[in-house]
Amino acid sequence: MKITVCYFASMRDVAGCERETVESAASTPAELYQELRQRHAFPHEQRELAVAIDDELASWDRALFAHAEVSLLPPVSGG
C-alpha cells in the first residue's frame, strides 16, 4: 500500500527530503520504520522517536492503512 512519510529535523536531513510516498507491506508504524531505517540508515532507535498518523500521535503498534500520512518525530533539544 502507498503511505506518505513526513520527516522532521535530523530525520529530514538524513532522508534528504521532507516527505516521500513509499510502497510498503508494513502493517504498523514499527514495521514501516524498520523498512525506512534500512533504506535511509537512520541513526535513531525506534524508542527515541514519536510517530503520528494523519497528524495524530499514535502508538507504534497501531494499524496502518492505505494513503495514511505517517510523521516520524525525532528527539529535539532547545535552549
N, CA, C and O atoms as a Maestro MAE file, in Angstrom:
{
 s_m_m2io_version
 :::
 2.0.0
}

f_m_ct {
 s_m_title
 :::
 protein
 m_atom[316] {
  # First column is atom index #
  i_m_mmod_type
  r_m_x_coord
  r_m_y_coord
  r_m_z_coord
  i_m_residue_number
  s_m_chain_name
  s_m_pdb_residue_name
  s_m_pdb_atom_name
  i_m_atomic_number
  :::
  1 25 0.833 -1.171 0.000 1 A "MET " " N  " 7
  2 3 0.000 0.000 0.000 1 A "MET " " CA " 6
  3 2 0.881 1.238 0.000 1 A "MET " " C  " 6
  4 15 2.030 1.189 0.439 1 A "MET " " O  " 8
  5 25 0.348 2.336 -0.488 2 A "LYS " " N  " 7
  6 3 1.093 3.585 -0.532 2 A "LYS " " CA " 6
  7 2 0.873 4.367 0.751 2 A "LYS " " C  " 6
  8 15 -0.253 4.525 1.222 2 A "LYS " " O  " 8
  9 25 1.991 4.856 1.310 3 A "ILE " " N  " 7
  10 3 1.970 5.631 2.540 3 A "ILE " " CA " 6
  11 2 2.871 6.846 2.322 3 A "ILE " " C  " 6
  12 15 3.963 6.720 1.769 3 A "ILE " " O  " 8
  13 25 2.420 8.008 2.752 4 A "THR " " N  " 7
  14 3 3.246 9.204 2.713 4 A "THR " " CA " 6
  15 2 3.947 9.328 4.050 4 A "THR " " C  " 6
  16 15 3.315 9.257 5.103 4 A "THR " " O  " 8
  17 25 5.256 9.513 4.001 5 A "VAL " " N  " 7
  18 3 6.064 9.629 5.219 5 A "VAL " " CA " 6
  19 2 6.628 11.041 5.270 5 A "VAL " " C  " 6
  20 15 7.205 11.525 4.296 5 A "VAL " " O  " 8
  21 25 6.457 11.702 6.419 6 A "CYS " " N  " 7
  22 3 6.973 13.052 6.643 6 A "CYS " " CA " 6
  23 2 8.131 12.973 7.626 6 A "CYS " " C  " 6
  24 15 8.041 12.317 8.664 6 A "CYS " " O  " 8
  25 25 9.208 13.646 7.285 7 A "TYR " " N  " 7
  26 3 10.411 13.647 8.111 7 A "TYR " " CA " 6
  27 2 10.648 15.038 8.677 7 A "TYR " " C  " 6
  28 15 10.391 16.041 8.011 7 A "TYR " " O  " 8
  29 25 11.140 15.092 9.909 8 A "PHE " " N  " 7
  30 3 11.408 16.360 10.559 8 A "PHE " " CA " 6
  31 2 12.828 16.372 11.112 8 A "PHE " " C  " 6
  32 15 13.389 15.329 11.448 8 A "PHE " " O  " 8
  33 25 13.395 17.570 11.198 9 A "ALA " " N  " 7
  34 3 14.694 17.812 11.833 9 A "ALA " " CA " 6
  35 2 15.758 16.858 11.290 9 A "ALA " " C  " 6
  36 15 15.959 16.784 10.077 9 A "ALA " " O  " 8
  37 25 16.436 16.134 12.168 10 A "SER " " N  " 7
  38 3 17.547 15.266 11.744 10 A "SER " " CA " 6
  39 2 17.076 14.154 10.813 10 A "SER " " C  " 6
  40 15 17.843 13.699 9.965 10 A "SER " " O  " 8
  41 25 15.842 13.716 10.954 11 A "MET " " N  " 7
  42 3 15.314 12.672 10.061 11 A "MET " " CA " 6
  43 2 15.252 13.206 8.627 11 A "MET " " C  " 6
  44 15 15.587 12.494 7.680 11 A "MET " " O  " 8
  45 25 14.825 14.450 8.476 12 A "ARG " " N  " 7
  46 3 14.753 15.089 7.155 12 A "ARG " " CA " 6
  47 2 16.154 15.197 6.551 12 A "ARG " " C  " 6
  48 15 16.347 14.948 5.361 12 A "ARG " " O  " 8
  49 25 17.122 15.569 7.378 13 A "ASP " " N  " 7
  50 3 18.499 15.712 6.889 13 A "ASP " " CA " 6
  51 2 19.042 14.388 6.368 13 A "ASP " " C  " 6
  52 15 19.657 14.347 5.303 13 A "ASP " " O  " 8
  53 25 18.822 13.318 7.100 14 A "VAL " " N  " 7
  54 3 19.333 12.009 6.688 14 A "VAL " " CA " 6
  55 2 18.594 11.493 5.453 14 A "VAL " " C  " 6
  56 15 19.222 10.966 4.535 14 A "VAL " " O  " 8
  57 25 17.274 11.638 5.422 15 A "ALA " " N  " 7
  58 3 16.487 11.149 4.284 15 A "ALA " " CA " 6
  59 2 16.719 11.981 3.027 15 A "ALA " " C  " 6
  60 15 16.555 11.490 1.910 15 A "ALA " " O  " 8
  61 25 17.104 13.251 3.216 16 A "GLY " " N  " 7
  62 3 17.330 14.122 2.068 16 A "GLY " " CA " 6
  63 2 16.058 14.690 1.479 16 A "GLY " " C  " 6
  64 15 16.067 15.222 0.369 16 A "GLY " " O  " 8
  65 25 14.950 14.579 2.223 17 A "CYS " " N  " 7
  66 3 13.675 15.122 1.758 17 A "CYS " " CA " 6
  67 2 12.744 15.331 2.949 17 A "CYS " " C  " 6
  68 15 12.933 14.741 4.013 17 A "CYS " " O  " 8
  69 25 11.749 16.170 2.753 18 A "GLU " " N  " 7
  70 3 10.763 16.417 3.819 18 A "GLU " " CA " 6
  71 2 9.684 15.350 3.857 18 A "GLU " " C  " 6
  72 15 9.138 15.046 4.918 18 A "GLU " " O  " 8
  73 25 9.381 14.788 2.712 19 A "ARG " " N  " 7
  74 3 8.342 13.757 2.625 19 A "ARG " " CA " 6
  75 2 8.570 12.899 1.405 19 A "ARG " " C  " 6
  76 15 9.194 13.318 0.429 19 A "ARG " " O  " 8
  77 25 8.054 11.697 1.482 20 A "GLU " " N  " 7
  78 3 8.098 10.794 0.336 20 A "GLU " " CA " 6
  79 2 6.926 9.837 0.424 20 A "GLU " " C  " 6
  80 15 6.429 9.541 1.511 20 A "GLU " " O  " 8
  81 25 6.496 9.362 -0.715 21 A "THR " " N  " 7
  82 3 5.462 8.340 -0.758 21 A "THR " " CA " 6
  83 2 6.154 7.020 -1.034 21 A "THR " " C  " 6
  84 15 6.915 6.884 -1.993 21 A "THR " " O  " 8
  85 25 5.873 6.045 -0.169 22 A "VAL " " N  " 7
  86 3 6.516 4.740 -0.295 22 A "VAL " " CA " 6
  87 2 5.463 3.654 -0.488 22 A "VAL " " C  " 6
  88 15 4.321 3.783 -0.047 22 A "VAL " " O  " 8
  89 25 5.865 2.616 -1.136 23 A "GLU " " N  " 7
  90 3 5.045 1.409 -1.270 23 A "GLU " " CA " 6
  91 2 5.542 0.458 -0.195 23 A "GLU " " C  " 6
  92 15 6.728 0.129 -0.157 23 A "GLU " " O  " 8
  93 25 4.653 0.016 0.676 24 A "SER " " N  " 7
  94 3 5.075 -0.809 1.807 24 A "SER " " CA " 6
  95 2 4.032 -1.865 2.128 24 A "SER " " C  " 6
  96 15 2.833 -1.664 1.935 24 A "SER " " O  " 8
  97 25 4.517 -2.988 2.622 25 A "ALA " " N  " 7
  98 3 3.630 -4.042 3.117 25 A "ALA " " CA " 6
  99 2 3.515 -3.974 4.634 25 A "ALA " " C  " 6
  100 15 2.876 -4.832 5.244 25 A "ALA " " O  " 8
  101 25 4.127 -2.964 5.253 26 A "ALA " " N  " 7
  102 3 4.104 -2.826 6.711 26 A "ALA " " CA " 6
  103 2 2.667 -2.674 7.207 26 A "ALA " " C  " 6
  104 15 1.850 -1.991 6.589 26 A "ALA " " O  " 8
  105 25 2.379 -3.320 8.326 27 A "SER " " N  " 7
  106 3 1.035 -3.216 8.894 27 A "SER " " CA " 6
  107 2 0.994 -2.276 10.099 27 A "SER " " C  " 6
  108 15 -0.084 -1.933 10.585 27 A "SER " " O  " 8
  109 25 2.173 -1.860 10.581 28 A "THR " " N  " 7
  110 3 2.248 -0.941 11.718 28 A "THR " " CA " 6
  111 2 3.363 0.085 11.458 28 A "THR " " C  " 6
  112 15 4.234 -0.141 10.618 28 A "THR " " O  " 8
  113 25 3.330 1.204 12.175 29 A "PRO " " N  " 7
  114 3 4.433 2.154 12.050 29 A "PRO " " CA " 6
  115 2 5.785 1.539 12.428 29 A "PRO " " C  " 6
  116 15 6.807 1.898 11.844 29 A "PRO " " O  " 8
  117 25 5.802 0.628 13.385 30 A "ALA " " N  " 7
  118 3 7.058 -0.027 13.775 30 A "ALA " " CA " 6
  119 2 7.666 -0.779 12.592 30 A "ALA " " C  " 6
  120 15 8.865 -0.670 12.338 30 A "ALA " " O  " 8
  121 25 6.853 -1.532 11.877 31 A "GLU " " N  " 7
  122 3 7.343 -2.264 10.707 31 A "GLU " " CA " 6
  123 2 7.793 -1.297 9.621 31 A "GLU " " C  " 6
  124 15 8.819 -1.514 8.975 31 A "GLU " " O  " 8
  125 25 7.031 -0.236 9.422 32 A "LEU " " N  " 7
  126 3 7.384 0.765 8.419 32 A "LEU " " CA " 6
  127 2 8.718 1.412 8.770 32 A "LEU " " C  " 6
  128 15 9.560 1.598 7.891 32 A "LEU " " O  " 8
  129 25 8.927 1.757 10.041 33 A "TYR " " N  " 7
  130 3 10.174 2.396 10.427 33 A "TYR " " CA " 6
  131 2 11.362 1.470 10.174 33 A "TYR " " C  " 6
  132 15 12.426 1.936 9.765 33 A "TYR " " O  " 8
  133 25 11.204 0.194 10.404 34 A "GLN " " N  " 7
  134 3 12.307 -0.736 10.144 34 A "GLN " " CA " 6
  135 2 12.666 -0.747 8.651 34 A "GLN " " C  " 6
  136 15 13.844 -0.796 8.297 34 A "GLN " " O  " 8
  137 25 11.658 -0.704 7.786 35 A "GLU " " N  " 7
  138 3 11.913 -0.630 6.348 35 A "GLU " " CA " 6
  139 2 12.644 0.667 6.000 35 A "GLU " " C  " 6
  140 15 13.625 0.659 5.257 35 A "GLU " " O  " 8
  141 25 12.153 1.778 6.549 36 A "LEU " " N  " 7
  142 3 12.740 3.078 6.242 36 A "LEU " " CA " 6
  143 2 14.136 3.222 6.829 36 A "LEU " " C  " 6
  144 15 15.001 3.873 6.243 36 A "LEU " " O  " 8
  145 25 14.348 2.622 7.968 37 A "ARG " " N  " 7
  146 3 15.674 2.687 8.605 37 A "ARG " " CA " 6
  147 2 16.710 1.973 7.739 37 A "ARG " " C  " 6
  148 15 17.848 2.430 7.629 37 A "ARG " " O  " 8
  149 25 16.328 0.877 7.136 38 A "GLN " " N  " 7
  150 3 17.247 0.181 6.232 38 A "GLN " " CA " 6
  151 2 17.503 1.012 4.973 38 A "GLN " " C  " 6
  152 15 18.628 1.058 4.476 38 A "GLN " " O  " 8
  153 25 16.481 1.654 4.468 39 A "ARG " " N  " 7
  154 3 16.600 2.442 3.239 39 A "ARG " " CA " 6
  155 2 17.470 3.681 3.442 39 A "ARG " " C  " 6
  156 15 18.298 4.008 2.592 39 A "ARG " " O  " 8
  157 25 17.280 4.373 4.573 40 A "HIS " " N  " 7
  158 3 17.940 5.660 4.783 40 A "HIS " " CA " 6
  159 2 19.060 5.635 5.829 40 A "HIS " " C  " 6
  160 15 19.739 6.643 6.024 40 A "HIS " " O  " 8
  161 25 19.259 4.514 6.493 41 A "ALA " " N  " 7
  162 3 20.277 4.395 7.552 41 A "ALA " " CA " 6
  163 2 20.058 5.413 8.667 41 A "ALA " " C  " 6
  164 15 20.996 6.076 9.109 41 A "ALA " " O  " 8
  165 25 18.813 5.529 9.114 42 A "PHE " " N  " 7
  166 3 18.508 6.443 10.222 42 A "PHE " " CA " 6
  167 2 19.255 5.994 11.472 42 A "PHE " " C  " 6
  168 15 19.310 4.800 11.767 42 A "PHE " " O  " 8
  169 25 19.833 6.946 12.211 43 A "PRO " " N  " 7
  170 3 20.616 6.589 13.400 43 A "PRO " " CA " 6
  171 2 19.768 6.324 14.647 43 A "PRO " " C  " 6
  172 15 20.247 5.716 15.604 43 A "PRO " " O  " 8
  173 25 18.526 6.774 14.637 44 A "HIS " " N  " 7
  174 3 17.697 6.685 15.839 44 A "HIS " " CA " 6
  175 2 17.067 5.309 16.020 44 A "HIS " " C  " 6
  176 15 16.588 4.690 15.070 44 A "HIS " " O  " 8
  177 25 17.084 4.852 17.264 45 A "GLU " " N  " 7
  178 3 16.314 3.666 17.627 45 A "GLU " " CA " 6
  179 2 14.838 4.077 17.662 45 A "GLU " " C  " 6
  180 15 14.517 5.233 17.936 45 A "GLU " " O  " 8
  181 25 13.964 3.141 17.390 46 A "GLN " " N  " 7
  182 3 12.526 3.437 17.383 46 A "GLN " " CA " 6
  183 2 12.069 4.073 18.695 46 A "GLN " " C  " 6
  184 15 11.250 4.993 18.684 46 A "GLN " " O  " 8
  185 25 12.589 3.594 19.816 47 A "ARG " " N  " 7
  186 3 12.165 4.084 21.133 47 A "ARG " " CA " 6
  187 2 12.506 5.558 21.355 47 A "ARG " " C  " 6
  188 15 11.967 6.189 22.265 47 A "ARG " " O  " 8
  189 25 13.400 6.109 20.528 48 A "GLU " " N  " 7
  190 3 13.791 7.509 20.647 48 A "GLU " " CA " 6
  191 2 12.842 8.444 19.897 48 A "GLU " " C  " 6
  192 15 12.925 9.663 20.048 48 A "GLU " " O  " 8
  193 25 11.948 7.881 19.096 49 A "LEU " " N  " 7
  194 3 11.086 8.658 18.217 49 A "LEU " " CA " 6
  195 2 9.641 8.644 18.676 49 A "LEU " " C  " 6
  196 15 9.205 7.759 19.413 49 A "LEU " " O  " 8
  197 25 8.916 9.644 18.221 50 A "ALA " " N  " 7
  198 3 7.455 9.631 18.330 50 A "ALA " " CA " 6
  199 2 6.924 9.460 16.908 50 A "ALA " " C  " 6
  200 15 7.599 9.796 15.935 50 A "ALA " " O  " 8
  201 25 5.719 8.940 16.806 51 A "VAL " " N  " 7
  202 3 5.108 8.737 15.495 51 A "VAL " " CA " 6
  203 2 3.692 9.307 15.517 51 A "VAL " " C  " 6
  204 15 2.984 9.230 16.521 51 A "VAL " " O  " 8
  205 25 3.307 9.875 14.391 52 A "ALA " " N  " 7
  206 3 1.942 10.385 14.239 52 A "ALA " " CA " 6
  207 2 1.374 9.818 12.940 52 A "ALA " " C  " 6
  208 15 2.091 9.645 11.955 52 A "ALA " " O  " 8
  209 25 0.092 9.538 12.958 53 A "ILE " " N  " 7
  210 3 -0.618 9.087 11.764 53 A "ILE " " CA " 6
  211 2 -1.722 10.099 11.500 53 A "ILE " " C  " 6
  212 15 -2.577 10.342 12.351 53 A "ILE " " O  " 8
  213 25 -1.692 10.680 10.317 54 A "ASP " " N  " 7
  214 3 -2.651 11.719 9.936 54 A "ASP " " CA " 6
  215 2 -2.757 12.800 11.011 54 A "ASP " " C  " 6
  216 15 -3.851 13.157 11.447 54 A "ASP " " O  " 8
  217 25 -1.600 13.312 11.430 55 A "ASP " " N  " 7
  218 3 -1.479 14.431 12.382 55 A "ASP " " CA " 6
  219 2 -1.950 14.122 13.797 55 A "ASP " " C  " 6
  220 15 -2.229 15.041 14.567 55 A "ASP " " O  " 8
  221 25 -2.041 12.855 14.147 56 A "GLU " " N  " 7
  222 3 -2.440 12.463 15.499 56 A "GLU " " CA " 6
  223 2 -1.382 11.517 16.067 56 A "GLU " " C  " 6
  224 15 -1.072 10.490 15.462 56 A "GLU " " O  " 8
  225 25 -0.831 11.868 17.232 57 A "LEU " " N  " 7
  226 3 0.160 10.982 17.841 57 A "LEU " " CA " 6
  227 2 -0.410 9.577 17.952 57 A "LEU " " C  " 6
  228 15 -1.581 9.393 18.284 57 A "LEU " " O  " 8
  229 25 0.427 8.592 17.673 58 A "ALA " " N  " 7
  230 3 -0.050 7.208 17.621 58 A "ALA " " CA " 6
  231 2 0.964 6.293 18.302 58 A "ALA " " C  " 6
  232 15 2.112 6.674 18.530 58 A "ALA " " O  " 8
  233 25 0.523 5.099 18.617 59 A "SER " " N  " 7
  234 3 1.429 4.085 19.151 59 A "SER " " CA " 6
  235 2 2.088 3.375 17.970 59 A "SER " " C  " 6
  236 15 1.566 3.379 16.855 59 A "SER " " O  " 8
  237 25 3.228 2.775 18.230 60 A "TRP " " N  " 7
  238 3 3.974 2.093 17.189 60 A "TRP " " CA " 6
  239 2 3.274 0.835 16.691 60 A "TRP " " C  " 6
  240 15 3.623 0.320 15.628 60 A "TRP " " O  " 8
  241 25 2.291 0.330 17.438 61 A "ASP " " N  " 7
  242 3 1.604 -0.891 17.005 61 A "ASP " " CA " 6
  243 2 0.216 -0.617 16.416 61 A "ASP " " C  " 6
  244 15 -0.552 -1.548 16.175 61 A "ASP " " O  " 8
  245 25 -0.098 0.639 16.190 62 A "ARG " " N  " 7
  246 3 -1.382 0.989 15.569 62 A "ARG " " CA " 6
  247 2 -1.390 0.509 14.111 62 A "ARG " " C  " 6
  248 15 -0.363 0.539 13.432 62 A "ARG " " O  " 8
  249 25 -2.533 0.079 13.655 63 A "ALA " " N  " 7
  250 3 -2.659 -0.425 12.279 63 A "ALA " " CA " 6
  251 2 -2.511 0.713 11.272 63 A "ALA " " C  " 6
  252 15 -3.076 1.792 11.445 63 A "ALA " " O  " 8
  253 25 -1.739 0.450 10.217 64 A "LEU " " N  " 7
  254 3 -1.620 1.395 9.113 64 A "LEU " " CA " 6
  255 2 -2.696 1.117 8.078 64 A "LEU " " C  " 6
  256 15 -3.260 0.023 8.032 64 A "LEU " " O  " 8
  257 25 -2.971 2.095 7.264 65 A "PHE " " N  " 7
  258 3 -3.964 1.948 6.205 65 A "PHE " " CA " 6
  259 2 -3.460 2.680 4.969 65 A "PHE " " C  " 6
  260 15 -2.618 3.573 5.065 65 A "PHE " " O  " 8
  261 25 -3.975 2.299 3.820 66 A "ALA " " N  " 7
  262 3 -3.543 2.895 2.559 66 A "ALA " " CA " 6
  263 2 -3.741 4.399 2.580 66 A "ALA " " C  " 6
  264 15 -4.748 4.902 3.080 66 A "ALA " " O  " 8
  265 25 -2.776 5.102 2.035 67 A "HIS " " N  " 7
  266 3 -2.780 6.556 1.880 67 A "HIS " " CA " 6
  267 2 -2.679 7.315 3.204 67 A "HIS " " C  " 6
  268 15 -2.976 8.508 3.263 67 A "HIS " " O  " 8
  269 25 -2.260 6.624 4.263 68 A "ALA " " N  " 7
  270 3 -2.027 7.307 5.538 68 A "ALA " " CA " 6
  271 2 -0.816 8.221 5.391 68 A "ALA " " C  " 6
  272 15 0.051 7.997 4.546 68 A "ALA " " O  " 8
  273 25 -0.772 9.256 6.231 69 A "GLU " " N  " 7
  274 3 0.396 10.115 6.321 69 A "GLU " " CA " 6
  275 2 1.045 9.848 7.670 69 A "GLU " " C  " 6
  276 15 0.456 10.120 8.717 69 A "GLU " " O  " 8
  277 25 2.256 9.316 7.639 70 A "VAL " " N  " 7
  278 3 2.983 8.954 8.855 70 A "VAL " " CA " 6
  279 2 4.100 9.959 9.056 70 A "VAL " " C  " 6
  280 15 4.915 10.175 8.159 70 A "VAL " " O  " 8
  281 25 4.143 10.578 10.238 71 A "SER " " N  " 7
  282 3 5.201 11.526 10.566 71 A "SER " " CA " 6
  283 2 6.126 10.892 11.601 71 A "SER " " C  " 6
  284 15 5.682 10.343 12.609 71 A "SER " " O  " 8
  285 25 7.417 10.985 11.322 72 A "LEU " " N  " 7
  286 3 8.431 10.479 12.235 72 A "LEU " " CA " 6
  287 2 9.063 11.670 12.936 72 A "LEU " " C  " 6
  288 15 9.640 12.546 12.292 72 A "LEU " " O  " 8
  289 25 8.951 11.697 14.258 73 A "LEU " " N  " 7
  290 3 9.354 12.845 15.053 73 A "LEU " " CA " 6
  291 2 10.549 12.501 15.926 73 A "LEU " " C  " 6
  292 15 10.405 11.776 16.910 73 A "LEU " " O  " 8
  293 25 11.736 13.013 15.579 74 A "PRO " " N  " 7
  294 3 12.927 12.710 16.356 74 A "PRO " " CA " 6
  295 2 12.967 13.548 17.628 74 A "PRO " " C  " 6
  296 15 12.213 14.510 17.777 74 A "PRO " " O  " 8
  297 25 13.852 13.171 18.539 75 A "PRO " " N  " 7
  298 3 14.012 13.991 19.743 75 A "PRO " " CA " 6
  299 2 14.540 15.363 19.349 75 A "PRO " " C  " 6
  300 15 15.322 15.497 18.408 75 A "PRO " " O  " 8
  301 25 14.101 16.372 20.079 76 A "VAL " " N  " 7
  302 3 14.564 17.729 19.799 76 A "VAL " " CA " 6
  303 2 15.167 18.313 21.064 76 A "VAL " " C  " 6
  304 15 14.832 17.919 22.181 76 A "VAL " " O  " 8
  305 25 16.043 19.240 20.859 77 A "SER " " N  " 7
  306 3 16.613 19.945 22.002 77 A "SER " " CA " 6
  307 2 16.512 21.425 21.718 77 A "SER " " C  " 6
  308 15 16.446 21.846 20.563 77 A "SER " " O  " 8
  309 25 16.500 22.185 22.742 78 A "GLY " " N  " 7
  310 3 16.392 23.614 22.556 78 A "GLY " " CA " 6
  311 2 17.069 24.341 23.691 78 A "GLY " " C  " 6
  312 15 17.573 23.729 24.633 78 A "GLY " " O  " 8
  313 25 17.073 25.611 23.590 79 A "GLY " " N  " 7
  314 3 17.734 26.380 24.625 79 A "GLY " " CA " 6
  315 2 16.919 27.544 25.081 79 A "GLY " " C  " 6
  316 15 17.349 28.293 25.958 79 A "GLY " " O  " 8
  :::
 }
 m_bond[315] {
  # First column is bond index #
  i_m_from
  i_m_to
  i_m_order
  :::
  1 1 2 1
  2 2 3 1
  3 3 4 2
  4 3 5 1
  5 5 6 1
  6 6 7 1
  7 7 8 2
  8 7 9 1
  9 9 10 1
  10 10 11 1
  11 11 12 2
  12 11 13 1
  13 13 14 1
  14 14 15 1
  15 15 16 2
  16 15 17 1
  17 17 18 1
  18 18 19 1
  19 19 20 2
  20 19 21 1
  21 21 22 1
  22 22 23 1
  23 23 24 2
  24 23 25 1
  25 25 26 1
  26 26 27 1
  27 27 28 2
  28 27 29 1
  29 29 30 1
  30 30 31 1
  31 31 32 2
  32 31 33 1
  33 33 34 1
  34 34 35 1
  35 35 36 2
  36 35 37 1
  37 37 38 1
  38 38 39 1
  39 39 40 2
  40 39 41 1
  41 41 42 1
  42 42 43 1
  43 43 44 2
  44 43 45 1
  45 45 46 1
  46 46 47 1
  47 47 48 2
  48 47 49 1
  49 49 50 1
  50 50 51 1
  51 51 52 2
  52 51 53 1
  53 53 54 1
  54 54 55 1
  55 55 56 2
  56 55 57 1
  57 57 58 1
  58 58 59 1
  59 59 60 2
  60 59 61 1
  61 61 62 1
  62 62 63 1
  63 63 64 2
  64 63 65 1
  65 65 66 1
  66 66 67 1
  67 67 68 2
  68 67 69 1
  69 69 70 1
  70 70 71 1
  71 71 72 2
  72 71 73 1
  73 73 74 1
  74 74 75 1
  75 75 76 2
  76 75 77 1
  77 77 78 1
  78 78 79 1
  79 79 80 2
  80 79 81 1
  81 81 82 1
  82 82 83 1
  83 83 84 2
  84 83 85 1
  85 85 86 1
  86 86 87 1
  87 87 88 2
  88 87 89 1
  89 89 90 1
  90 90 91 1
  91 91 92 2
  92 91 93 1
  93 93 94 1
  94 94 95 1
  95 95 96 2
  96 95 97 1
  97 97 98 1
  98 98 99 1
  99 99 100 2
  100 99 101 1
  101 101 102 1
  102 102 103 1
  103 103 104 2
  104 103 105 1
  105 105 106 1
  106 106 107 1
  107 107 108 2
  108 107 109 1
  109 109 110 1
  110 110 111 1
  111 111 112 2
  112 111 113 1
  113 113 114 1
  114 114 115 1
  115 115 116 2
  116 115 117 1
  117 117 118 1
  118 118 119 1
  119 119 120 2
  120 119 121 1
  121 121 122 1
  122 122 123 1
  123 123 124 2
  124 123 125 1
  125 125 126 1
  126 126 127 1
  127 127 128 2
  128 127 129 1
  129 129 130 1
  130 130 131 1
  131 131 132 2
  132 131 133 1
  133 133 134 1
  134 134 135 1
  135 135 136 2
  136 135 137 1
  137 137 138 1
  138 138 139 1
  139 139 140 2
  140 139 141 1
  141 141 142 1
  142 142 143 1
  143 143 144 2
  144 143 145 1
  145 145 146 1
  146 146 147 1
  147 147 148 2
  148 147 149 1
  149 149 150 1
  150 150 151 1
  151 151 152 2
  152 151 153 1
  153 153 154 1
  154 154 155 1
  155 155 156 2
  156 155 157 1
  157 157 158 1
  158 158 159 1
  159 159 160 2
  160 159 161 1
  161 161 162 1
  162 162 163 1
  163 163 164 2
  164 163 165 1
  165 165 166 1
  166 166 167 1
  167 167 168 2
  168 167 169 1
  169 169 170 1
  170 170 171 1
  171 171 172 2
  172 171 173 1
  173 173 174 1
  174 174 175 1
  175 175 176 2
  176 175 177 1
  177 177 178 1
  178 178 179 1
  179 179 180 2
  180 179 181 1
  181 181 182 1
  182 182 183 1
  183 183 184 2
  184 183 185 1
  185 185 186 1
  186 186 187 1
  187 187 188 2
  188 187 189 1
  189 189 190 1
  190 190 191 1
  191 191 192 2
  192 191 193 1
  193 193 194 1
  194 194 195 1
  195 195 196 2
  196 195 197 1
  197 197 198 1
  198 198 199 1
  199 199 200 2
  200 199 201 1
  201 201 202 1
  202 202 203 1
  203 203 204 2
  204 203 205 1
  205 205 206 1
  206 206 207 1
  207 207 208 2
  208 207 209 1
  209 209 210 1
  210 210 211 1
  211 211 212 2
  212 211 213 1
  213 213 214 1
  214 214 215 1
  215 215 216 2
  216 215 217 1
  217 217 218 1
  218 218 219 1
  219 219 220 2
  220 219 221 1
  221 221 222 1
  222 222 223 1
  223 223 224 2
  224 223 225 1
  225 225 226 1
  226 226 227 1
  227 227 228 2
  228 227 229 1
  229 229 230 1
  230 230 231 1
  231 231 232 2
  232 231 233 1
  233 233 234 1
  234 234 235 1
  235 235 236 2
  236 235 237 1
  237 237 238 1
  238 238 239 1
  239 239 240 2
  240 239 241 1
  241 241 242 1
  242 242 243 1
  243 243 244 2
  244 243 245 1
  245 245 246 1
  246 246 247 1
  247 247 248 2
  248 247 249 1
  249 249 250 1
  250 250 251 1
  251 251 252 2
  252 251 253 1
  253 253 254 1
  254 254 255 1
  255 255 256 2
  256 255 257 1
  257 257 258 1
  258 258 259 1
  259 259 260 2
  260 259 261 1
  261 261 262 1
  262 262 263 1
  263 263 264 2
  264 263 265 1
  265 265 266 1
  266 266 267 1
  267 267 268 2
  268 267 269 1
  269 269 270 1
  270 270 271 1
  271 271 272 2
  272 271 273 1
  273 273 274 1
  274 274 275 1
  275 275 276 2
  276 275 277 1
  277 277 278 1
  278 278 279 1
  279 279 280 2
  280 279 281 1
  281 281 282 1
  282 282 283 1
  283 283 284 2
  284 283 285 1
  285 285 286 1
  286 286 287 1
  287 287 288 2
  288 287 289 1
  289 289 290 1
  290 290 291 1
  291 291 292 2
  292 291 293 1
  293 293 294 1
  294 294 295 1
  295 295 296 2
  296 295 297 1
  297 297 298 1
  298 298 299 1
  299 299 300 2
  300 299 301 1
  301 301 302 1
  302 302 303 1
  303 303 304 2
  304 303 305 1
  305 305 306 1
  306 306 307 1
  307 307 308 2
  308 307 309 1
  309 309 310 1
  310 310 311 1
  311 311 312 2
  312 311 313 1
  313 313 314 1
  314 314 315 1
  315 315 316 2
  :::
 }
}
